[in-house]
Amino acid sequence: MLLLIGLAVGWILLSTVGSESPRDRARLEVVRTAISIVAGVGGAAALLLAARRQRTNELALLETKHDAAERRTTELYSAAIEQLGSDKAAVRLGGLYALERLAQDNLAHRQTIVEVMCAYLRMPLAEVDDAAPAEGLELATLNRSLAEERRVRHAAQHILCSHLRPRRNGSGKPTNSKFWPDTDLYLAGAVLRHLNFSGCHVRSAVFSNATLEGAAMFDGAVFDDVVNFVGASLDHAVLHGATFRGPALFSYATITDALFTRARFAGPARFDNARLEDTDFSEARFEGVALFENATTEDTNFDQTVFTGSAPEGTADRDDQLA
């Protein structure tokens, strides 16, 4: 179209060349103006087409880079998962740390990787007593393999917990650049040895039917949503100063020699049918409904425990006036 316009304008120009009359000069000026307009429009159109072509190329390049990055992430993820299935402890450790790097650099895949680590911790840990009768060198090999697997699982616990501590400053902002916010944990039925969950902050956590061996540390931990310890076994656990913002479920749990001192239960707390022995709730705050129905509270301390929701009979006085 622009070419036809140019030809027409050129024909008019040629037909007027050589005339010196005022009328012809005026026509020539009009032609010159038309040529300038056509050139300008043509240049603008060319620029627009070039810009659109460049944008298309940029989008195609970005898509190619994104696809390449996704493929690379998938390859690394698959390789790490394969390492976790190795019969060599060192290779399994490498797989865990590879997953950690992927989770740190890929927010979209972070929760999935957390779930993989939790699934690894939920896998049954074969004890020597569960294996076929062995003695001598075979027994030593089994014991060594078990010890190595415990170290791998301890590393998995450490990796998870190290990324769940915000380490907040005076204004409440996290100072840990490797903190993974809004994380959900699913550790139902897991055997966790010497878990150090101190200062961790998660959205939700499931420890139902889990066995927490040794002194499991939850002091200063924060749970934004539901935390589930239903049927769990906690021996010598420390939950001093822990904050439960959502429902805290400890129904049917076995809790021995544990500390809930100065813990805060902002939502409903259920300890119904739980077995509480030598458990200390002194100075804890129950701001929601506290249910201890059919719970065994042998040598359990409720000294200065505050119930602003509802208090179980025989534990502490209800204080509805406390702000």
C-alpha positions as protocol buffer text, in pm:
chain_id: "A"
residue {
  index: 1
  type: MET
  ca { x: 0 y: 0 z: 0 }
}
residue {
  index: 2
  type: LEU
  ca { x: 277 y: 238 z: 92 }
}
residue {
  index: 3
  type: LEU
  ca { x: 456 y: 148 z: -232 }
}
residue {
  index: 4
  type: LEU
  ca { x: 148 y: 238 z: -441 }
}
residue {
  index: 5
  type: ILE
  ca { x: 116 y: 567 z: -259 }
}
residue {
  index: 6
  type: GLY
  ca { x: 483 y: 636 z: -325 }
}
residue {
  index: 7
  type: LEU
  ca { x: 446 y: 563 z: -695 }
}
residue {
  index: 8
  type: ALA
  ca { x: 143 y: 787 z: -725 }
}
residue {
  index: 9
  type: VAL
  ca { x: 321 y: 1066 z: -546 }
}
residue {
  index: 10
  type: GLY
  ca { x: 629 y: 1017 z: -766 }
}
residue {
  index: 11
  type: TRP
  ca { x: 416 y: 1037 z: -1081 }
}
residue {
  index: 12
  type: ILE
  ca { x: 263 y: 1360 z: -967 }
}
residue {
  index: 13
  type: LEU
  ca { x: 607 y: 1496 z: -883 }
}
residue {
  index: 14
  type: LEU
  ca { x: 747 y: 1406 z: -1224 }
}
residue {
  index: 15
  type: SER
  ca { x: 454 y: 1562 z: -1397 }
}
residue {
  index: 16
  type: THR
  ca { x: 523 y: 1891 z: -1223 }
}
residue {
  index: 17
  type: VAL
  ca { x: 902 y: 1902 z: -1255 }
}
residue {
  index: 18
  type: GLY
  ca { x: 1023 y: 2181 z: -1478 }
}
residue {
  index: 19
  type: SER
  ca { x: 727 y: 2416 z: -1435 }
}
residue {
  index: 20
  type: GLU
  ca { x: 790 y: 2750 z: -1270 }
}
residue {
  index: 21
  type: SER
  ca { x: 429 y: 2872 z: -1239 }
}
residue {
  index: 22
  type: PRO
  ca { x: 301 y: 2959 z: -890 }
}
residue {
  index: 23
  type: ARG
  ca { x: 34 y: 2693 z: -926 }
}
residue {
  index: 24
  type: ASP
  ca { x: 289 y: 2427 z: -1013 }
}
residue {
  index: 25
  type: ARG
  ca { x: 518 y: 2534 z: -730 }
}
residue {
  index: 26
  type: ALA
  ca { x: 224 y: 2501 z: -490 }
}
residue {
  index: 27
  type: ARG
  ca { x: 150 y: 2157 z: -627 }
}
residue {
  index: 28
  type: LEU
  ca { x: 514 y: 2065 z: -585 }
}
residue {
  index: 29
  type: GLU
  ca { x: 508 y: 2179 z: -225 }
}
residue {
  index: 30
  type: VAL
  ca { x: 199 y: 1970 z: -162 }
}
residue {
  index: 31
  type: VAL
  ca { x: 374 y: 1671 z: -314 }
}
residue {
  index: 32
  type: ARG
  ca { x: 679 y: 1726 z: -96 }
}
residue {
  index: 33
  type: THR
  ca { x: 458 y: 1743 z: 212 }
}
residue {
  index: 34
  type: ALA
  ca { x: 283 y: 1424 z: 107 }
}
residue {
  index: 35
  type: ILE
  ca { x: 616 y: 1251 z: 59 }
}
residue {
  index: 36
  type: SER
  ca { x: 726 y: 1360 z: 407 }
}
residue {
  index: 37
  type: ILE
  ca { x: 404 y: 1228 z: 557 }
}
residue {
  index: 38
  type: VAL
  ca { x: 433 y: 899 z: 371 }
}
residue {
  index: 39
  type: ALA
  ca { x: 795 y: 866 z: 477 }
}
residue {
  index: 40
  type: GLY
  ca { x: 705 y: 940 z: 836 }
}
residue {
  index: 41
  type: VAL
  ca { x: 417 y: 695 z: 838 }
}
residue {
  index: 42
  type: GLY
  ca { x: 633 y: 434 z: 670 }
}
residue {
  index: 43
  type: GLY
  ca { x: 912 y: 489 z: 920 }
}
residue {
  index: 44
  type: ALA
  ca { x: 670 y: 464 z: 1213 }
}
residue {
  index: 45
  type: ALA
  ca { x: 521 y: 146 z: 1071 }
}
residue {
  index: 46
  type: ALA
  ca { x: 866 y: 1 z: 1024 }
}
residue {
  index: 47
  type: LEU
  ca { x: 958 y: 88 z: 1382 }
}
residue {
  index: 48
  type: LEU
  ca { x: 634 y: -66 z: 1511 }
}
residue {
  index: 49
  type: LEU
  ca { x: 695 y: -385 z: 1316 }
}
residue {
  index: 50
  type: ALA
  ca { x: 1053 y: -398 z: 1439 }
}
residue {
  index: 51
  type: ALA
  ca { x: 939 y: -344 z: 1800 }
}
residue {
  index: 52
  type: ARG
  ca { x: 677 y: -617 z: 1771 }
}
residue {
  index: 53
  type: ARG
  ca { x: 928 y: -852 z: 1615 }
}
residue {
  index: 54
  type: GLN
  ca { x: 1176 y: -778 z: 1894 }
}
residue {
  index: 55
  type: ARG
  ca { x: 910 y: -832 z: 2160 }
}
residue {
  index: 56
  type: THR
  ca { x: 810 y: -1162 z: 2001 }
}
residue {
  index: 57
  type: ASN
  ca { x: 1172 y: -1271 z: 1995 }
}
residue {
  index: 58
  type: GLU
  ca { x: 1219 y: -1166 z: 2359 }
}
residue {
  index: 59
  type: LEU
  ca { x: 911 y: -1361 z: 2470 }
}
residue {
  index: 60
  type: ALA
  ca { x: 1027 y: -1664 z: 2277 }
}
residue {
  index: 61
  type: LEU
  ca { x: 1371 y: -1635 z: 2438 }
}
residue {
  index: 62
  type: LEU
  ca { x: 1219 y: -1602 z: 2786 }
}
residue {
  index: 63
  type: GLU
  ca { x: 1000 y: -1903 z: 2726 }
}
residue {
  index: 64
  type: THR
  ca { x: 1298 y: -2099 z: 2604 }
}
residue {
  index: 65
  type: LYS
  ca { x: 1500 y: -1999 z: 2910 }
}
residue {
  index: 66
  type: HIS
  ca { x: 1209 y: -2085 z: 3141 }
}
residue {
  index: 67
  type: ASP
  ca { x: 1165 y: -2425 z: 2977 }
}
residue {
  index: 68
  type: ALA
  ca { x: 1538 y: -2487 z: 3002 }
}
residue {
  index: 69
  type: ALA
  ca { x: 1537 y: -2387 z: 3370 }
}
residue {
  index: 70
  type: GLU
  ca { x: 1240 y: -2613 z: 3441 }
}
residue {
  index: 71
  type: ARG
  ca { x: 1408 y: -2901 z: 3263 }
}
residue {
  index: 72
  type: ARG
  ca { x: 1727 y: -2840 z: 3459 }
}
residue {
  index: 73
  type: THR
  ca { x: 1531 y: -2827 z: 3786 }
}
residue {
  index: 74
  type: THR
  ca { x: 1350 y: -3149 z: 3699 }
}
residue {
  index: 75
  type: GLU
  ca { x: 1679 y: -3319 z: 3615 }
}
residue {
  index: 76
  type: LEU
  ca { x: 1839 y: -3208 z: 3942 }
}
residue {
  index: 77
  type: TYR
  ca { x: 1529 y: -3308 z: 4138 }
}
residue {
  index: 78
  type: SER
  ca { x: 1518 y: -3653 z: 3978 }
}
residue {
  index: 79
  type: ALA
  ca { x: 1888 y: -3705 z: 4042 }
}
residue {
  index: 80
  type: ALA
  ca { x: 1850 y: -3605 z: 4408 }
}
residue {
  index: 81
  type: ILE
  ca { x: 1555 y: -3839 z: 4456 }
}
residue {
  index: 82
  type: GLU
  ca { x: 1758 y: -4121 z: 4303 }
}
residue {
  index: 83
  type: GLN
  ca { x: 2040 y: -4044 z: 4546 }
}
residue {
  index: 84
  type: LEU
  ca { x: 1801 y: -4075 z: 4839 }
}
residue {
  index: 85
  type: GLY
  ca { x: 1735 y: -4433 z: 4733 }
}
residue {
  index: 86
  type: SER
  ca { x: 2103 y: -4527 z: 4738 }
}
residue {
  index: 87
  type: ASP
  ca { x: 2230 y: -4795 z: 4974 }
}
residue {
  index: 88
  type: LYS
  ca { x: 2525 y: -4570 z: 5062 }
}
residue {
  index: 89
  type: ALA
  ca { x: 2476 y: -4315 z: 5339 }
}
residue {
  index: 90
  type: ALA
  ca { x: 2712 y: -4060 z: 5181 }
}
residue {
  index: 91
  type: VAL
  ca { x: 2510 y: -4063 z: 4859 }
}
residue {
  index: 92
  type: ARG
  ca { x: 2183 y: -4020 z: 5050 }
}
residue {
  index: 93
  type: LEU
  ca { x: 2333 y: -3722 z: 5232 }
}
residue {
  index: 94
  type: GLY
  ca { x: 2430 y: -3574 z: 4897 }
}
residue {
  index: 95
  type: GLY
  ca { x: 2073 y: -3614 z: 4779 }
}
residue {
  index: 96
  type: LEU
  ca { x: 1940 y: -3429 z: 5084 }
}
residue {
  index: 97
  type: TYR
  ca { x: 2173 y: -3134 z: 5037 }
}
residue {
  index: 98
  type: ALA
  ca { x: 2095 y: -3124 z: 4665 }
}
residue {
  index: 99
  type: LEU
  ca { x: 1726 y: -3099 z: 4750 }
}
residue {
  index: 100
  type: GLU
  ca { x: 1803 y: -2825 z: 5000 }
}
residue {
  index: 101
  type: ARG
  ca { x: 1975 y: -2616 z: 4730 }
}
residue {
  index: 102
  type: LEU
  ca { x: 1682 y: -2667 z: 4494 }
}
residue {
  index: 103
  type: ALA
  ca { x: 1432 y: -2560 z: 4760 }
}
residue {
  index: 104
  type: GLN
  ca { x: 1634 y: -2250 z: 4841 }
}
residue {
  index: 105
  type: ASP
  ca { x: 1652 y: -2140 z: 4477 }
}
residue {
  index: 106
  type: ASN
  ca { x: 1306 y: -2250 z: 4360 }
}
residue {
  index: 107
  type: LEU
  ca { x: 1018 y: -2112 z: 4562 }
}
residue {
  index: 108
  type: ALA
  ca { x: 759 y: -2286 z: 4343 }
}
residue {
  index: 109
  type: HIS
  ca { x: 907 y: -2627 z: 4428 }
}
residue {
  index: 110
  type: ARG
  ca { x: 997 y: -2558 z: 4792 }
}
residue {
  index: 111
  type: GLN
  ca { x: 692 y: -2710 z: 4961 }
}
residue {
  index: 112
  type: THR
  ca { x: 717 y: -3021 z: 4743 }
}
residue {
  index: 113
  type: ILE
  ca { x: 1080 y: -3068 z: 4845 }
}
residue {
  index: 114
  type: VAL
  ca { x: 988 y: -3020 z: 5212 }
}
residue {
  index: 115
  type: GLU
  ca { x: 727 y: -3293 z: 5170 }
}
residue {
  index: 116
  type: VAL
  ca { x: 989 y: -3524 z: 5017 }
}
residue {
  index: 117
  type: MET
  ca { x: 1218 y: -3472 z: 5316 }
}
residue {
  index: 118
  type: CYS
  ca { x: 926 y: -3535 z: 5554 }
}
residue {
  index: 119
  type: ALA
  ca { x: 838 y: -3852 z: 5362 }
}
residue {
  index: 120
  type: TYR
  ca { x: 1197 y: -3971 z: 5401 }
}
residue {
  index: 121
  type: LEU
  ca { x: 1175 y: -3917 z: 5776 }
}
residue {
  index: 122
  type: ARG
  ca { x: 845 y: -4105 z: 5788 }
}
residue {
  index: 123
  type: MET
  ca { x: 994 y: -4416 z: 5629 }
}
residue {
  index: 124
  type: PRO
  ca { x: 1031 y: -4705 z: 5876 }
}
residue {
  index: 125
  type: LEU
  ca { x: 1371 y: -4734 z: 6034 }
}
residue {
  index: 126
  type: ALA
  ca { x: 1467 y: -5098 z: 6055 }
}
residue {
  index: 127
  type: GLU
  ca { x: 1619 y: -5191 z: 6387 }
}
residue {
  index: 128
  type: VAL
  ca { x: 1871 y: -5470 z: 6428 }
}
residue {
  index: 129
  type: ASP
  ca { x: 1620 y: -5663 z: 6638 }
}
residue {
  index: 130
  type: ASP
  ca { x: 1374 y: -5656 z: 6348 }
}
residue {
  index: 131
  type: ALA
  ca { x: 1622 y: -5811 z: 6107 }
}
residue {
  index: 132
  type: ALA
  ca { x: 1697 y: -6177 z: 6064 }
}
residue {
  index: 133
  type: PRO
  ca { x: 1920 y: -6325 z: 6335 }
}
residue {
  index: 134
  type: ALA
  ca { x: 2276 y: -6218 z: 6271 }
}
residue {
  index: 135
  type: GLU
  ca { x: 2606 y: -6241 z: 6447 }
}
residue {
  index: 136
  type: GLY
  ca { x: 2969 y: -6159 z: 6401 }
}
residue {
  index: 137
  type: LEU
  ca { x: 3058 y: -5959 z: 6092 }
}
residue {
  index: 138
  type: GLU
  ca { x: 2699 y: -5951 z: 5966 }
}
residue {
  index: 139
  type: LEU
  ca { x: 2573 y: -5806 z: 6293 }
}
residue {
  index: 140
  type: ALA
  ca { x: 2846 y: -5543 z: 6288 }
}
residue {
  index: 141
  type: THR
  ca { x: 2747 y: -5448 z: 5933 }
}
residue {
  index: 142
  type: LEU
  ca { x: 2381 y: -5411 z: 6033 }
}
residue {
  index: 143
  type: ASN
  ca { x: 2473 y: -5195 z: 6331 }
}
residue {
  index: 144
  type: ARG
  ca { x: 2694 y: -4974 z: 6116 }
}
residue {
  index: 145
  type: SER
  ca { x: 2423 y: -4933 z: 5852 }
}
residue {
  index: 146
  type: LEU
  ca { x: 2169 y: -4840 z: 6119 }
}
residue {
  index: 147
  type: ALA
  ca { x: 2403 y: -4583 z: 6273 }
}
residue {
  index: 148
  type: GLU
  ca { x: 2469 y: -4430 z: 5930 }
}
residue {
  index: 149
  type: GLU
  ca { x: 2099 y: -4409 z: 5852 }
}
residue {
  index: 150
  type: ARG
  ca { x: 2035 y: -4234 z: 6183 }
}
residue {
  index: 151
  type: ARG
  ca { x: 2297 y: -3977 z: 6091 }
}
residue {
  index: 152
  type: VAL
  ca { x: 2131 y: -3922 z: 5754 }
}
residue {
  index: 153
  type: ARG
  ca { x: 1794 y: -3871 z: 5920 }
}
residue {
  index: 154
  type: HIS
  ca { x: 1944 y: -3634 z: 6173 }
}
residue {
  index: 155
  type: ALA
  ca { x: 2083 y: -3435 z: 5882 }
}
residue {
  index: 156
  type: ALA
  ca { x: 1734 y: -3421 z: 5726 }
}
residue {
  index: 157
  type: GLN
  ca { x: 1594 y: -3290 z: 6055 }
}
residue {
  index: 158
  type: HIS
  ca { x: 1871 y: -3031 z: 6076 }
}
residue {
  index: 159
  type: ILE
  ca { x: 1816 y: -2913 z: 5718 }
}
residue {
  index: 160
  type: LEU
  ca { x: 1445 y: -2862 z: 5773 }
}
residue {
  index: 161
  type: CYS
  ca { x: 1480 y: -2687 z: 6108 }
}
residue {
  index: 162
  type: SER
  ca { x: 1763 y: -2459 z: 5993 }
}
residue {
  index: 163
  type: HIS
  ca { x: 1532 y: -2315 z: 5726 }
}
residue {
  index: 164
  type: LEU
  ca { x: 1237 y: -2273 z: 5962 }
}
residue {
  index: 165
  type: ARG
  ca { x: 1403 y: -2031 z: 6206 }
}
residue {
  index: 166
  type: PRO
  ca { x: 1334 y: -1667 z: 6110 }
}
residue {
  index: 167
  type: ARG
  ca { x: 1562 y: -1522 z: 6382 }
}
residue {
  index: 168
  type: ARG
  ca { x: 1360 y: -1202 z: 6400 }
}
residue {
  index: 169
  type: ASN
  ca { x: 1512 y: -867 z: 6494 }
}
residue {
  index: 170
  type: GLY
  ca { x: 1367 y: -606 z: 6729 }
}
residue {
  index: 171
  type: SER
  ca { x: 1109 y: -496 z: 6472 }
}
residue {
  index: 172
  type: GLY
  ca { x: 995 y: -852 z: 6409 }
}
residue {
  index: 173
  type: LYS
  ca { x: 1152 y: -893 z: 6065 }
}
residue {
  index: 174
  type: PRO
  ca { x: 1333 y: -1220 z: 5985 }
}
residue {
  index: 175
  type: THR
  ca { x: 1710 y: -1187 z: 5969 }
}
residue {
  index: 176
  type: ASN
  ca { x: 1769 y: -1541 z: 5842 }
}
residue {
  index: 177
  type: SER
  ca { x: 1805 y: -1503 z: 5464 }
}
residue {
  index: 178
  type: LYS
  ca { x: 1745 y: -1878 z: 5425 }
}
residue {
  index: 179
  type: PHE
  ca { x: 1416 y: -1878 z: 5616 }
}
residue {
  index: 180
  type: TRP
  ca { x: 1132 y: -2065 z: 5441 }
}
residue {
  index: 181
  type: PRO
  ca { x: 805 y: -1898 z: 5547 }
}
residue {
  index: 182
  type: ASP
  ca { x: 457 y: -2051 z: 5523 }
}
residue {
  index: 183
  type: THR
  ca { x: 589 y: -2406 z: 5540 }
}
residue {
  index: 184
  type: ASP
  ca { x: 369 y: -2706 z: 5621 }
}
residue {
  index: 185
  type: LEU
  ca { x: 519 y: -3018 z: 5778 }
}
residue {
  index: 186
  type: TYR
  ca { x: 373 y: -3366 z: 5761 }
}
residue {
  index: 187
  type: LEU
  ca { x: 561 y: -3601 z: 5991 }
}
residue {
  index: 188
  type: ALA
  ca { x: 284 y: -3837 z: 6096 }
}
residue {
  index: 189
  type: GLY
  ca { x: 422 y: -4160 z: 6234 }
}
residue {
  index: 190
  type: ALA
  ca { x: 784 y: -4048 z: 6206 }
}
residue {
  index: 191
  type: VAL
  ca { x: 1050 y: -4147 z: 6456 }
}
residue {
  index: 192
  type: LEU
  ca { x: 1238 y: -3828 z: 6538 }
}
residue {
  index: 193
  type: ARG
  ca { x: 1546 y: -3846 z: 6756 }
}
residue {
  index: 194
  type: HIS
  ca { x: 1668 y: -3540 z: 6945 }
}
residue {
  index: 195
  type: LEU
  ca { x: 1462 y: -3306 z: 6728 }
}
residue {
  index: 196
  type: ASN
  ca { x: 1573 y: -2945 z: 6771 }
}
residue {
  index: 197
  type: PHE
  ca { x: 1271 y: -2737 z: 6669 }
}
residue {
  index: 198
  type: SER
  ca { x: 1364 y: -2444 z: 6893 }
}
residue {
  index: 199
  type: GLY
  ca { x: 1262 y: -2106 z: 6751 }
}
residue {
  index: 200
  type: CYS
  ca { x: 1107 y: -2257 z: 6440 }
}
residue {
  index: 201
  type: HIS
  ca { x: 805 y: -2092 z: 6276 }
}
residue {
  index: 202
  type: VAL
  ca { x: 575 y: -2295 z: 6051 }
}
residue {
  index: 203
  type: ARG
  ca { x: 227 y: -2258 z: 5913 }
}
residue {
  index: 204
  type: SER
  ca { x: 110 y: -2602 z: 6020 }
}
residue {
  index: 205
  type: ALA
  ca { x: 260 y: -2926 z: 6142 }
}
residue {
  index: 206
  type: VAL
  ca { x: 141 y: -3284 z: 6176 }
}
residue {
  index: 207
  type: PHE
  ca { x: 320 y: -3507 z: 6428 }
}
residue {
  index: 208
  type: SER
  ca { x: 31 y: -3747 z: 6483 }
}
residue {
  index: 209
  type: ASN
  ca { x: 144 y: -4090 z: 6608 }
}
residue {
  index: 210
  type: ALA
  ca { x: 504 y: -3971 z: 6586 }
}
residue {
  index: 211
  type: THR
  ca { x: 764 y: -4086 z: 6836 }
}
residue {
  index: 212
  type: LEU
  ca { x: 990 y: -3809 z: 6960 }
}
residue {
  index: 213
  type: GLU
  ca { x: 1283 y: -3972 z: 7132 }
}
residue {
  index: 214
  type: GLY
  ca { x: 1528 y: -3788 z: 7351 }
}
residue {
  index: 215
  type: ALA
  ca { x: 1475 y: -3429 z: 7453 }
}
residue {
  index: 216
  type: ALA
  ca { x: 1270 y: -3290 z: 7165 }
}
residue {
  index: 217
  type: MET
  ca { x: 1310 y: -2912 z: 7175 }
}
residue {
  index: 218
  type: PHE
  ca { x: 1015 y: -2691 z: 7074 }
}
residue {
  index: 219
  type: ASP
  ca { x: 1093 y: -2392 z: 7298 }
}
residue {
  index: 220
  type: GLY
  ca { x: 993 y: -2065 z: 7134 }
}
residue {
  index: 221
  type: ALA
  ca { x: 838 y: -2241 z: 6835 }
}
residue {
  index: 222
  type: VAL
  ca { x: 544 y: -2075 z: 6659 }
}
residue {
  index: 223
  type: PHE
  ca { x: 261 y: -2259 z: 6483 }
}
residue {
  index: 224
  type: ASP
  ca { x: 33 y: -2031 z: 6281 }
}
residue {
  index: 225
  type: ASP
  ca { x: -230 y: -2292 z: 6201 }
}
residue {
  index: 226
  type: VAL
  ca { x: -321 y: -2634 z: 6333 }
}
residue {
  index: 227
  type: VAL
  ca { x: -55 y: -2848 z: 6499 }
}
residue {
  index: 228
  type: ASN
  ca { x: -140 y: -3214 z: 6540 }
}
residue {
  index: 229
  type: PHE
  ca { x: 26 y: -3433 z: 6805 }
}
residue {
  index: 230
  type: VAL
  ca { x: -267 y: -3677 z: 6829 }
}
residue {
  index: 231
  type: GLY
  ca { x: -140 y: -4013 z: 6953 }
}
residue {
  index: 232
  type: ALA
  ca { x: 220 y: -3890 z: 6957 }
}
residue {
  index: 233
  type: SER
  ca { x: 478 y: -3993 z: 7215 }
}
residue {
  index: 234
  type: LEU
  ca { x: 676 y: -3709 z: 7373 }
}
residue {
  index: 235
  type: ASP
  ca { x: 931 y: -3795 z: 7637 }
}
residue {
  index: 236
  type: HIS
  ca { x: 1130 y: -3510 z: 7797 }
}
residue {
  index: 237
  type: ALA
  ca { x: 998 y: -3267 z: 7536 }
}
residue {
  index: 238
  type: VAL
  ca { x: 1051 y: -2895 z: 7595 }
}
residue {
  index: 239
  type: LEU
  ca { x: 777 y: -2662 z: 7468 }
}
residue {
  index: 240
  type: HIS
  ca { x: 863 y: -2368 z: 7693 }
}
residue {
  index: 241
  type: GLY
  ca { x: 733 y: -2043 z: 7544 }
}
residue {
  index: 242
  type: ALA
  ca { x: 586 y: -2211 z: 7237 }
}
residue {
  index: 243
  type: THR
  ca { x: 298 y: -2029 z: 7065 }
}
residue {
  index: 244
  type: PHE
  ca { x: 2 y: -2218 z: 6922 }
}
residue {
  index: 245
  type: ARG
  ca { x: -203 y: -1967 z: 6721 }
}
residue {
  index: 246
  type: GLY
  ca { x: -440 y: -2227 z: 6581 }
}
residue {
  index: 247
  type: PRO
  ca { x: -583 y: -2550 z: 6718 }
}
residue {
  index: 248
  type: ALA
  ca { x: -334 y: -2752 z: 6924 }
}
residue {
  index: 249
  type: LEU
  ca { x: -429 y: -3120 z: 6920 }
}
residue {
  index: 250
  type: PHE
  ca { x: -267 y: -3351 z: 7177 }
}
residue {
  index: 251
  type: SER
  ca { x: -554 y: -3598 z: 7213 }
}
residue {
  index: 252
  type: TYR
  ca { x: -444 y: -3953 z: 7305 }
}
residue {
  index: 253
  type: ALA
  ca { x: -81 y: -3840 z: 7322 }
}
residue {
  index: 254
  type: THR
  ca { x: 161 y: -3984 z: 7577 }
}
residue {
  index: 255
  type: ILE
  ca { x: 352 y: -3696 z: 7732 }
}
residue {
  index: 256
  type: THR
  ca { x: 609 y: -3768 z: 7999 }
}
residue {
  index: 257
  type: ASP
  ca { x: 832 y: -3524 z: 8186 }
}
residue {
  index: 258
  type: ALA
  ca { x: 753 y: -3245 z: 7939 }
}
residue {
  index: 259
  type: LEU
  ca { x: 759 y: -2868 z: 7982 }
}
residue {
  index: 260
  type: PHE
  ca { x: 477 y: -2647 z: 7854 }
}
residue {
  index: 261
  type: THR
  ca { x: 583 y: -2361 z: 8080 }
}
residue {
  index: 262
  type: ARG
  ca { x: 478 y: -2018 z: 7951 }
}
residue {
  index: 263
  type: ALA
  ca { x: 334 y: -2174 z: 7638 }
}
residue {
  index: 264
  type: ARG
  ca { x: 50 y: -1981 z: 7474 }
}
residue {
  index: 265
  type: PHE
  ca { x: -253 y: -2158 z: 7331 }
}
residue {
  index: 266
  type: ALA
  ca { x: -441 y: -1890 z: 7136 }
}
residue {
  index: 267
  type: GLY
  ca { x: -681 y: -2139 z: 6981 }
}
residue {
  index: 268
  type: PRO
  ca { x: -853 y: -2449 z: 7115 }
}
residue {
  index: 269
  type: ALA
  ca { x: -627 y: -2695 z: 7296 }
}
residue {
  index: 270
  type: ARG
  ca { x: -724 y: -3061 z: 7314 }
}
residue {
  index: 271
  type: PHE
  ca { x: -557 y: -3294 z: 7562 }
}
residue {
  index: 272
  type: ASP
  ca { x: -856 y: -3525 z: 7593 }
}
residue {
  index: 273
  type: ASN
  ca { x: -763 y: -3887 z: 7661 }
}
residue {
  index: 274
  type: ALA
  ca { x: -396 y: -3788 z: 7678 }
}
residue {
  index: 275
  type: ARG
  ca { x: -159 y: -3938 z: 7930 }
}
residue {
  index: 276
  type: LEU
  ca { x: 28 y: -3661 z: 8111 }
}
residue {
  index: 277
  type: GLU
  ca { x: 294 y: -3763 z: 8360 }
}
residue {
  index: 278
  type: ASP
  ca { x: 527 y: -3517 z: 8534 }
}
residue {
  index: 279
  type: THR
  ca { x: 421 y: -3251 z: 8284 }
}
residue {
  index: 280
  type: ASP
  ca { x: 458 y: -2885 z: 8374 }
}
residue {
  index: 281
  type: PHE
  ca { x: 202 y: -2627 z: 8249 }
}
residue {
  index: 282
  type: SER
  ca { x: 301 y: -2357 z: 8497 }
}
residue {
  index: 283
  type: GLU
  ca { x: 239 y: -2002 z: 8368 }
}
residue {
  index: 284
  type: ALA
  ca { x: 94 y: -2135 z: 8043 }
}
residue {
  index: 285
  type: ARG
  ca { x: -199 y: -1944 z: 7887 }
}
residue {
  index: 286
  type: PHE
  ca { x: -505 y: -2114 z: 7743 }
}
residue {
  index: 287
  type: GLU
  ca { x: -696 y: -1843 z: 7558 }
}
residue {
  index: 288
  type: GLY
  ca { x: -934 y: -2080 z: 7381 }
}
residue {
  index: 289
  type: VAL
  ca { x: -1125 y: -2383 z: 7497 }
}
residue {
  index: 290
  type: ALA
  ca { x: -898 y: -2623 z: 7688 }
}
residue {
  index: 291
  type: LEU
  ca { x: -1019 y: -2980 z: 7682 }
}
residue {
  index: 292
  type: PHE
  ca { x: -867 y: -3232 z: 7925 }
}
residue {
  index: 293
  type: GLU
  ca { x: -1157 y: -3477 z: 7935 }
}
residue {
  index: 294
  type: ASN
  ca { x: -1050 y: -3830 z: 8038 }
}
residue {
  index: 295
  type: ALA
  ca { x: -686 y: -3719 z: 8048 }
}
residue {
  index: 296
  type: THR
  ca { x: -447 y: -3870 z: 8302 }
}
residue {
  index: 297
  type: THR
  ca { x: -268 y: -3586 z: 8478 }
}
residue {
  index: 298
  type: GLU
  ca { x: -43 y: -3768 z: 8720 }
}
residue {
  index: 299
  type: ASP
  ca { x: 202 y: -3529 z: 8891 }
}
residue {
  index: 300
  type: THR
  ca { x: 113 y: -3262 z: 8638 }
}
residue {
  index: 301
  type: ASN
  ca { x: 170 y: -2901 z: 8743 }
}
residue {
  index: 302
  type: PHE
  ca { x: -83 y: -2628 z: 8660 }
}
residue {
  index: 303
  type: ASP
  ca { x: 64 y: -2369 z: 8895 }
}
residue {
  index: 304
  type: GLN
  ca { x: -27 y: -2016 z: 8778 }
}
residue {
  index: 305
  type: THR
  ca { x: -174 y: -2155 z: 8458 }
}
residue {
  index: 306
  type: VAL
  ca { x: -422 y: -1909 z: 8310 }
}
residue {
  index: 307
  type: PHE
  ca { x: -746 y: -2017 z: 8142 }
}
residue {
  index: 308
  type: THR
  ca { x: -932 y: -1735 z: 7970 }
}
residue {
  index: 309
  type: GLY
  ca { x: -1145 y: -1972 z: 7765 }
}
residue {
  index: 310
  type: SER
  ca { x: -1257 y: -2264 z: 7979 }
}
residue {
  index: 311
  type: ALA
  ca { x: -1058 y: -2440 z: 8248 }
}
residue {
  index: 312
  type: PRO
  ca { x: -1065 y: -2814 z: 8312 }
}
residue {
  index: 313
  type: GLU
  ca { x: -1199 y: -2894 z: 8654 }
}
residue {
  index: 314
  type: GLY
  ca { x: -940 y: -2920 z: 8928 }
}
residue {
  index: 315
  type: THR
  ca { x: -649 y: -2759 z: 8744 }
}
residue {
  index: 316
  type: ALA
  ca { x: -670 y: -2383 z: 8778 }
}
residue {
  index: 317
  type: ASP
  ca { x: -913 y: -2104 z: 8845 }
}
residue {
  index: 318
  type: ARG
  ca { x: -1082 y: -1947 z: 8547 }
}
residue {
  index: 319
  type: ASP
  ca { x: -978 y: -1588 z: 8493 }
}
residue {
  index: 320
  type: ASP
  ca { x: -1207 y: -1418 z: 8244 }
}
residue {
  index: 321
  type: GLN
  ca { x: -1083 y: -1075 z: 8348 }
}
residue {
  index: 322
  type: LEU
  ca { x: -724 y: -1124 z: 8240 }
}
residue {
  index: 323
  type: ALA
  ca { x: -646 y: -913 z: 7934 }
}
